[in-house]
C-alpha cells in the first residue's frame, strides 16, 4: 500500500471505531435500558462477564500441555511461583506449572503488537500502546497473573501493509509471543494471510483493539472488546432520531473521503438519514466526497449554504474534520447540528479547531464508551493510571480501546488460571458473553464478531466532551437502498 493511500485508509477506517451494530440479547438490552437515558445515567457492569470456571481445573503441577513450548529460557521455564513482591499474582493462584505454551514461562507471558506511526498520521494510534503499557504496568505491580508478569512490546509498521505482515511474523516466529495484544493499524490487512494459519486451538491469538480491515475483523483468532466490522451492515437510526427531535434538522449533508471504507460509511449514514427523515433517497441528501489531502472546505461550506443544508454529518478523519469545522466558522455558518464519528473524540480536535469555533457550533458524536469525565470506576481508573504512567498523555478513544483490550486479555488469563495454554485461552475467550468492561460500554460478545451498536451521544464543548444522552442500543440495517425490516435484536 502506498504511504499516502495507507494514511488515507488509516484515517478513514478509524471512523468506524464507534461501531454500528451487534447482536445483543433482548433481555440484556432491557436490563441495561431499564432507567431513562438521561445525561447523568449510570450504567452498572454485567455481573458475570468472564466465567471463572470456563477453563476447567488446572493440570497437575509441572505438567506441560501438548504443544507447550515455553520461551526457550531454561531459567524462566523452570517452574514459577510467586511474583517478585511475593503476591499470588491475582486469579487465586499460589503457583504455576512453569512453561506451558509458546511465550509462557514460569515468570512471564510475552505479548506484542504492531501499530501505525508515520509522519502522515503522527501519533494517531500511539495512545493505544501507551494505554496497554499503563495497564500492564498496573497488573505487574500487583504481581501479574498467577505469578507471571506481562512482557509487552510493539513494533511500528509505518502504515505499510507489508511491514505489518513482517511485524506479525516477527512476533510469532522471533519474539515467540503467546498472543498479539492491542494491534492498531490501518495496514492490518497485511497480516491476514499469515494469520490464516494461526488459528484456534494452537495458533497465536489476536486480541483487540478494533480491527480496521474486514479480513482481520472476521478472523477466527481475532477478538475485540468493542466488536468487529461486518461488511454490508450499518447501524440506524436511534441517534439520528434523537438529534432530529431535539434540533429539527431537515436537509442533511454527509461528507466522506474517496477511500472505499470511508465512502461505504458515508453512504450508510446517508441511508440512515433517509430513513430517519422519510426522504425519497440519497439524492435528497447533500453528498460530499473528498480527497484526504483536500486543503480547504470553504467552497463546500458555501455550496451547502446555497443548497440550504441545515445539518452536517462527517465520516472523515480528524484532520479533515478540523478543516471542515474551521471553514464553517470562517464563513460564519452555523448549521443546526454537526455530527462527527468517534475518531474525533480527541483533545486535539478542540485545540486545533479552537475553543471559540467549537463554542459557535453544535457538534455531536456517538460513542461506544462513556465520556472520560464520567464517574464510572473503570473510566476513572484508565484516566488516573494513564496519567501516572505518562503525565503528558491525554485520554482518547484509541487509548481506551487499548486499555479495554488489555483488560479483556487479563480477565481471560485469570479465568484460565495457572495452566495457561492457547487452547484454554481460546476456550475461555469464546465463553465471554455480554462484556461491558464494568459498565464502560454496552454489552459485547467478542466471539460473535459483530459490529457494535450501543452508543452514547457526546457533545463537543469548548471545555471538553460531555455526555448528552445515555446509552441506547439501536437496530442495525443493511447498507444501500434497503427498505426492509431491521436486522438484529
N, C-alpha and C positions, 0 to 999 in steps of 0.2 A: 504494500500500500504506500503510495507516495506520501511524503510528510504532510503536505498541505491537505490532502484528502483525509489522511489519518486524523489530523487536527479537527477537520470539519466533522468527521464521524464522531470524534470524541465529544464535542460539544453538542452535537445533535442527539446522540444516543443518551447522553447524560440526562436529558429532559425526561426520560422515561422512568427515572428512579422513583417517581411518585407512585407508579403502578396504577392499574386501572380496573382490575377485576380478578377476584379469586373466589373459589367456591367455599363458602362458609356455612356450616350447619345453621338452619333456621333458628333452632333453639338457642344457639350461641349468640347469634346476632340479636335475638330478642332480649337475651340477658344483658348484653352489653349496651343495648339502646333503651333499656327499661326507663332510665331517667331522661328528662328533657335535654336536648342537645343545646345547652346554654354555653356561654363563653367561659364560664367557670366550672364546667362539668369535670368531675374527677372520675377517671376510669380505673378500676382495680384490675390487677393481673389475673390471668387464669390460674385456677388452683392446682391443676395437675399438668404442667406444661411438658415436663420430661419425666416419664415414669421411672421410678427408682429401681424397679426390678426388671426392666426390659432386657437387660443384658444377661440375666441369669446369674448364677453363682460363679465366683471366680474359680479358676483352675487350681490344682494343688500347688502349694508353694514351690517355686523354682521351675515349674513345668513350662516348657516353651511350646507355644502353639505351632501347628504345622504352618509353614510359610513364614514364621517369625525369623527375622534375620538380624535384629539388633542394629547397632550403629557401627560395628566393626572395631570398637574400642573396648578391649577386654576389661579395662579398669571400670568402665561405666556399665558394661553389660553384666558384670558380676553382681547380681542381687541389689536390691535397692531398698532402701528403707526409708528413713525419715528425711525430711528436708533439712537444710543446713541449720535452721533455727530450732530443730527438734520437734516441730509440729507434725501432725499426721498428714498435712497437705490437703486437707479437706476431703469430702466424699466418704468419710468414715473409714479411711484406710489407716492402718498402722504399719504396713509394709507392702512391698510389691515383689513380684517374682523376678525382677530384673528385666533383661531384654525379652520382649515378647513379639516384636514385629519390626518392620523397617522403620527406622527413625525413632525407635523407642528403646531406651536403656533403663537401667535402674534409677537413673538420676535425672533424666530429661526426656522431653518429647520435642523432636525437631519439626518445625513448621515454617513455611515460607510463602512468598507472594511475588507476583510480577505486577508492577503498576506503571502508569504512564506519567512521565515528566519530560517536558520539552519546552523550548523557548516559544513555541507556537501556542501552547496552552500552559503557561507557567503556574505550577503549584495547584492546579485544579483538583488533582486526585491525591496529593500528598497528605491531606488531613486524615484519610483513611488509614494510612500507615502509622501516623502519629497516634491515632486513637487506639489501634491494635497494640502498639508498643506500650501505651499507657495502661491498657487493660492487662496485658501480660505482666508488666512490672508489678501491678497491684496483686495479681494472683501469686506471682513468685514471692513477693514479700510475705504473703500469707502461708507460704510453704509449698506452693504449687498444687498439683493434683496427685494424690496418692504418693507423695514424696518425690514426684518428678516435677522439675521446673520446666517451663515452656521456653524453648530457644527459638526465637522468631527472627528471621532475616528476610530481606526482599531485594529484588533486582529491578532496575529501571528498563523498560522496553522502548522508551523514546517514542511512543505512539507508532511503533512499527510491528506489523503482524509477524514478520519473520523473526524479529528479536523476541517477541512474546513467546513464540514457539520454542526458540532456543532457551529462553528462561525456564519454561515449564519443563523441558527435557533436562536442563541442568539441575533443577530442584529434585527431579525424580531420580536421575542417574548419578549425579555427582554429589549433591548435597544430601541425597537419600533422606528426604523429609518423610514424615509419617503422612502429612496432608498439606495441601495448599490452604492458606487461610487469608481471606480478605483481598485476593487479587482484584484490581480495579483498573481496567484499561479498555479503551475503545478498540484496541487491537486484539482483544481476547479471542477473536475468531481464529487467530493464528494457532492456538493450542488445540483446536477441535480434532484435528487429525491424530495427533499423538494421544489425546485423552480418550479416543475411541477404544484404545487397548487398555486404558486404566479404568477398568470397570469393576463394580462390585463382583465378588466379595473381597478381592485382594488388591485391586488397583488403588491408586492414590486418590483419596477423597479431595473434593474441591469445595470448600465451604465459603459462601459469600464472596464479595458483597452482592451487588446486583449485577448479574451478567449482562453485558452490553451487546451481545450477539445472540442470535436465535439458536445457533448450534450449541453454544456453551450452556445457554439457559435451560435447554431441554435434555442435556446430557445426564445419564444415569448417575454419574459421580458428583454432580453439582447440586448444592443445597444453599439457598439464600434465605436469610431470616425475613427478608422483605417480599419474597415471591419472585417469580421469573416471567420473562417475556413470553407471550403466547401469540404466535402470528395470527393476524386476522381478527383479533378481539380487542375491543376498546370499551372503557367504562362510560356510562351515561346514566342518568343526567341529573342526579341529585344535586350536585354542586351548582350546575348552571341554573336549575330551578330556583335554588335559594337566592342566588345573586339576581336573577330576574325579578323575583318577588320583592327584593329589597331595593333595587335600584332602577327597575323598569326599563332596561335597555331593549331595543327592538331591531337595531341594524348593526350586527356584529361584523368585525373583521378578524381574520385569522392569518397570522404570519408564521412562516416556516422556512427552513433552509432547503436548498436544492440538493439535499442528501436524502437517499431513499427513506431511511427510517424517520428522519425529521418530517419529511413530506407525508409519510404514512400517518404520523402522529397528528400533523396539522389537519389533514383531510378528515381524520377521525373526529377531531374536535369540531370541525365544521359540520359533520354529520350529526353530532350530538346537539349542536346549537340549532340545526334544522328541526330536530325532533322537539327540542325544548320550546322553541318559538312557533312551531307549527308552520314552518316556511315551506315553500314549494320544492326546494332542493338547494344544492351547493351554489347555484347561480345567485341565490338571494343573500349569500354571504360574501363579503369582500375578501378575496384571497390574495395574499402577498407572498410570492416565492422569491427567495433572496440567496445570493452567494454569501457564504460565511465571511468573505473578505469585503463585503459592501462597506463603503466608507461612511456614508451618511444616509439617514432616513428622512431628511427634510422633505424631499419630493413625495415620499409615501404619505407623510402626515398631511401635506397639502391636498393630495389626492383623496385621502379619507375624509377630509373636511368637505371637499366638493361632493363626495358621494353620500354625505350626511350620515357617516358612521357614528355610532354613539357608544360603542364598546369594543375593546381590542383584546384578543387572545394571542399569545405568542408561544410557539413551540420551538423557540430558538434557544441558543446558548446564552450564557451570562454576558459575554462581550457584546453580542448583537442586541440583547435586551437593554443594556446600558445605552447604546447608541439610539435605540428606538425611544426610550423614555426621555433622553436628553432632547431629542428632536421635538417631542411633544411640548416640553417646557419652553424651548426656544421659540416655538410657534404659538405659545400661549394657548394651546389646545388641551382641553381637559375633558375627555370622554367620561361617561357615567361610571365606567368600571374598566380597569386594566387587569388582565389575568395572565400570570406567568407560571411556568412549570417549576417544579421543586428544585431544579438545579440552580435557580436564582435565590434560594434560601442561603444566602452567604452575606456576611457583613460587608463584603466588597461591593455588593450592589448599591447599598446606601452610600458608601463612601465615594464611589465613582460617579454615581448619578448626582449626588449632593442632597443633603437633608432638605434644603429648600425646595428642590424639584419634587422630591418624594412627598413633601407636605402638600404640594399642589395637586397631586394625582391620587386617585383612589385605586391603589394597587393591591391585588389579592393573589393568593396561590393556594392550591390544595396540597396537603402534606400528609404522608403516611404516618408521621410521628407528631407528637405534641411539640409545641414550641419550647425552646430551651429555657424560657422564663417560667415554665410550668413547674409546680412543686412536686411533680412525680419523683419518687425516690431514685429511680434508675437514671432519669434525665439529669437530676442533680448530681448523682454520682459521676456520670460521664463528664459534666462540666467541671466539677471540682477536681477530679482525678487528672483530667487533661491539663488543667492549669498547674497542678503540682508537677506533672511530668514535663510540661513545656509551657512556661509562663507566657511566651509570646504567641502560642497557638490560640485560635478562637474557634468555638463550636461551629460546625457546619453540617449540612445534610450528609455529605460524603464522609465526614468524620464519624457521625453517628452510625452510618452503615458499617464502617469498620469496627466500631465498638460493639454493635449488636452481633456482628459476625463472630467476634471473639467470645462474646457472652454465650452465644448458642453453642459454639465449639466446646467451651469449658464445661457447660452444663451437660453436654452429651458425654464428654470424657468422664465426668463424675458419675454419670449413670452407668457407664461401662464398668468402672471400678478398676482395681489394680491390674487385672489381666487384660491389658489393652492390646487389641488387635484390630486391624482394619475391618475384618469381617464383623466383629462385635460392634465396632463403631457404626458401620452401615446399618446394622440391625437396630441399634439404639436411635440413630437419626431417623430412620423410617418410622419409628414409633412416636416421634414428636407430633403432637396434634394441637392446633389452635394456639400456637405460641404467640404471646403478646409482649415478650420482653418485660414482664412485670408491669404491664399497663402502659408501655410507651406507645403502642400502636394497636390496631385491630388484630384479630386472630389470623394466623397464617400457618399452614401446614407445608413445610418446605418440600416434602417428597411429592406433593401434588404438582409442583412446578407450574402454578397458575399465576396469572397477573394479579397483583394486589389491587383491592378496590375499596378498602375502608379508609376514609380520609377525614382530616380536619381542614377547615378553611382558615388560612392565616392571612392577616392583614399586615402589609408593609408600612411602617410608620417611620418618621424621621429618626425616632429614638430606638428603633429595632423592630422585631417581628412579634406580633401578638396574636393570640387565638381569637378568631372572630366567630367561630361556630364549632361546636363539639363534634366528635366523631360520628359519621354516618356511613353506612355501607350501601352503596347503590347497586343496581343491576348492571350487567355488562352486556354489550351488543356486539354483533359482528360489524366490521367496518364496511365502507362502501354505502351504496344506496339501499340499505337494508331497512325494511319496514315491517318485519315480522315481530313475533313476541320476543321479549328479553331472554337471553341465555344466562343461566346462573340461578342463584338462590332466590 
